[in-house]
Amino acid sequence: MTLIQDFKGFSGLKGAAVAGLALGALTVGGAQAQTLRHAVGLPETSYNYDAAVAFGEAIEANTDLEMKVFALSLLSLAEMSGGIRDGLADSGFTLFPYFPAEYSEMNLPADLSLLAISDPDTKWPGPAVIGASMEYVMLNCPDCQEQLKGLNSVYLNGAAAVEYGLVCNKPVKSIADLEGLKVRTGAADQGRFADYFGAVRVALSGNEIYDALSTGNVDCSFNQGENLVGLRYIEIADHFTTGIMGSMFAGLATTMNRDTWQGLSEENRRGILTAAAVQPIVSWILNKERNISAIEEFRAAGKNVYEASAEDQEKIAEFIAQDLEVVRAEYNEKYGLENVDEKIETVTALIEKWKGLTNEIDVMEQEPFIQLYLDEIMSKVDVASYGMD
């Protein structure tokens, strides 16, 4: 499988090029193309919006479909799961941790993603977790597929954010400063991290963080540096701490309404999966670049930026080690998943596999990562049966 299709319309990355299969772009033959509605649930300033635009361009190059990308006007993040289920959008940016019970099968690998940062020799933890998550859900987890079926959705890809830190209205210079603070958490592992170090976890959607920080309803939020500027936290927060809790947030995905998926031709389903290999790495690289830029802008505005110390990094590694047993117990007892031990073993092995595969890539460019996802995952999905039962 080779990469043949470059896209010039996406300006978010230097020399942006996203990939197509050897089948190339399909022609419509005079008929009006079907237009898919894709919801992001975040403003156009978010890198996730730009990645969705790249996804749409890749779909249009590899299918006879068109895609219209909606930022906030169609569905919010909290509305995404139900909106896709009910067909209000054909596809969208779905955050599994927002729906812990509904997506418990997919949240299990997300809760294990910190394993990718526990090894200092891992060059690209984000792309490794993306690959491991996609291979697990799409090729190794029948229970995931059954759960998605019950939500009338189809999993198209996974994603991971990088360099999560703490945006705060109080200084957090070290992990010890977390004790007693109200911390917004967007994922289960962030909540356990807050508990472990004595903070009070507060569950809010991403759309509610700005108001909660500005009013003091929360003291801090786990967040990416990019959002200091992209979501304007720079206006209402004075402190950002890098490296706490770590450089990983998974459980992000693109899902599609199952009725929409089943109404497409096999050729278009294949083309959509080709495009789905593009979006996660476009998102991740943009996230990486914008994090760096936004933290610099935050500092230049006279705000405070703190870095996790070596001592704090050791404490984070200790948390990750003990958290595996917490995850095991929670998914057995709270969510009632079957064969939890075997599933954890599978996910752990896939993370190790993908750490090895991605460690062979030397530069932070789209194409080699996209090719890995195409070769190792997308090409192995049988579009005649995937999501069709």
URPE-V830260 format. One record per helix or strand. SS is the DSSP state (~ for helix, > for strand). FROM is the first residue (numbers start at 1). TO is the last residue. If there is no record, write none. Layout:
BEGIN
ss->SS from->FROM to->TO
ss->SS from->FROM to->TO
END
This chain:
BEGIN
ss->> from->34 to->39
ss->~ from->47 to->62
ss->> from->65 to->70
ss->~ from->80 to->85
ss->> from->91 to->95
ss->~ from->96 to->99
ss->~ from->104 to->111
ss->~ from->113 to->116
ss->~ from->125 to->139
ss->~ from->142 to->150
ss->> from->153 to->161
ss->> from->164 to->168
ss->~ from->175 to->178
ss->> from->182 to->185
ss->~ from->188 to->196
ss->> from->200 to->203
ss->~ from->206 to->215
ss->> from->220 to->224
ss->~ from->226 to->230
ss->~ from->233 to->235
ss->> from->239 to->246
ss->> from->249 to->257
ss->~ from->258 to->262
ss->~ from->266 to->300
ss->> from->304 to->307
ss->~ from->310 to->333
ss->~ from->340 to->359
ss->~ from->366 to->376
ss->~ from->378 to->380
END
